[in-house]
Amino acid sequence: MRVTLAARIKIKKSAPARGAGKPDGHRSAARLAGEPRPADLLAWYDRHRRILPWRAPAGRRADPYHVWLSEIMLQQTTVKAVGPYYAKFLARWPDIAALAAAPLDDVLKAWAGLGYYARARNLHACARAVVERHGGKIPRTEAGLRELPGIGPYTAAAIAAIAFDAPASPVDGNIERVIARLFALEQPLPAVKPEIAKLARALTPAQRAGDFAQAMMDLGATICTPKRPACALCPWRENCAAFRRGDAETFPRRVAKREGDLRRGAAFVVCSADGHILLRTRPARGLLGGMTEVPTTQWSKDFVVSEAVQGAPHFPSLRKPVVWRKTASVVRHVFTHFPLELNVFMSEVPAGAAAPKGMRWIKISELDGEALPSLMRKVIAHALPANRSR
């Protein structure tokens, strides 16, 4: 009897002799016509590999700095969104030593708009750790990479495989989808992740591990897509249990996510008569840590809009109290764990008014250079006329 790849990784040393029957417990083994061959995928990749700014040309070893930078940027973000940011970072900080020497605030400003800002803080901390602990050389092993800030199991495996051709098996969302369909895994995400990781490791060839990892990513991104997968073009279609069943689009199985409770709050856009806007820096840790924002109240489920101005910035030096005007609509934004609605209040104060403690005045014309997350850019655009917010 031919034992499939999926069944083989389940067999213990005490398994019955060959021919004694199928091993129990693996749901997809009997459905496979044959094991998927890494060589078939690599041949497809050699013909159809994507051209990406951070990807080395065929036959050349990737630059570890380029791989690391791109992998951090690509976490929970699309290739299309990352492209301009990657080019900007590489032009400004061409190697890891230059990035390590940069002020964190400059890194946050360059990152603004890409989202998930803890990645930028970890990127900077990781660059410094590599320079201080490893002489500017990125570690070659998964274990060494895992010791660095912001590098988890997936990123460590991706860098080790792609940059150093180590036999590592990164599993991102694209690869999860490919494996789940290939073996028709009925258990839903996230519980099935360990099984997917085992299957990915078993598939990874000893040679060209980096190309294989990128081939899996490309297959998921261009052929084995979430909706309407192009199964007819897939080099593994004859080995794919979900293709043979005719329900590939239903994999991977998922447990419905519970959306977080709506939070609400107020944002205060204060401009001075001489063309400045009031800003502050958020605490280094936590949501949007270290980023720039207009003053806001706390964001909570029980926010009371009629009491919002109690949390507005105060200007003790002014003779007259600040007059706040509320905009007609709210600014909506969705974070990973909860949706948010901000009521926007506006005011103008005389030129030269002292900024409240912990806040500062910035020229409106220089806002583009600030580390403003997309939420705050929405708020400012909502409050200010287009010709004034530039």
Secondary structure by P-SEA (a helix, b strand, c coil): ccccaaaaaacccccccccccccccccccccccccccaaaaaaaaacccccccccccccccccaaaaaaaaaaacccccccaaaaaaaaaaacccaaaaaaccaaaaaaaacccccaaaaaaaaaaaaaaaacccccccccaaaaaacccccaaaaaaaaaccccccbbbbcaaaaaaaaaacccccccccaaaaaaaaaaaaccccaaaaaaaaaaaaaaccccccccccccccccccccccccccccccccccbbbbccbbbbbbbbbbcccbbbbbbbccccccccccccccccccccccccccccccccccccccccbbbbbccbbbbbbcccbbbbbbbbbbcccccccccccbbbbbccccccccccaaaaaaaaacccccccc
